[in-house]
Amino acid sequence: MKIGIIGAGNIGGNLTRRFTAAGHDVHVANSRGPHTLGALAEETGATAATIEDAVRDAKVVVVTIPLKAVPALPDGLLDSAADDVTVIDTGNYYPQQRDGKITGIEDEGLTESRWTERQLGHDVVKVFNGTYAQDLIDKARPAGDPQRVALPIAGDDEAAKRVVTGLLDEIGFDAVDAGGQDESWRQQPGTPVYGLAADAAAVRKALDAASPERTAEWRA
């Protein structure tokens, strides 16, 4: 299926590698234009695209850009995607390190991905946000392998979560359902599951151990 990836940093680049290797039609875009993505396209067979072309008719759209850049995406961007498009959000809020204060998150108490949903006007599935980019390459394992890593996913759209679970399986990972979007704080930066590379049981235990209170490091 067509997968549009917005963002070609470490996570976006390695998702391009993994999804093309799984046989998907990947169109990858960044803020600087397709002419800057020639090497990645040549390496993977993906199509270097504008943001608008990457999303057009896509069945899956991956948004993997800094949170502070999400509001600058074109208005109505997802209107041209497939009617049943699944939108993946890999983003994290780094107020001190990168993003500055985002009022909706800090003052309204929105989870990071709930805030992103409001910017995009579409449900998202939060996944890959706590995964080291290189782990997407190095830690992929076939189903049933005792060393297979599980990744938490959160979202309100059960059909979209099934799509994401299938994609994870294709690229060598299990999925652990972390609940709806209002529970996605369990996998935000500073939580036990953030950066964890472990099996499903360990991921569930880490999710259960999370606290909704943001520590000082993760507040503006």
Secondary structure, DSSP 8 states (H G I E B T S, - for coil): -EEEEE--SHHHHHHHHHHHHTT-EEEEE-TT-GGG-HHHHHHH--EE--HHHHHTT-SEEEE-S-GGGGGGS-TTGGGGS-TT-EEEE-----IIIII---HHHHTS---HHHHHHHHHTS--EE-STTS-TTHHHHS---TT-TT--EEEEB-S-HHHHHHHHHHHHHTT-EEEE--SGGGGGGGSTTSTTTT--B-HHHHHHHHHT--SS--GGG--
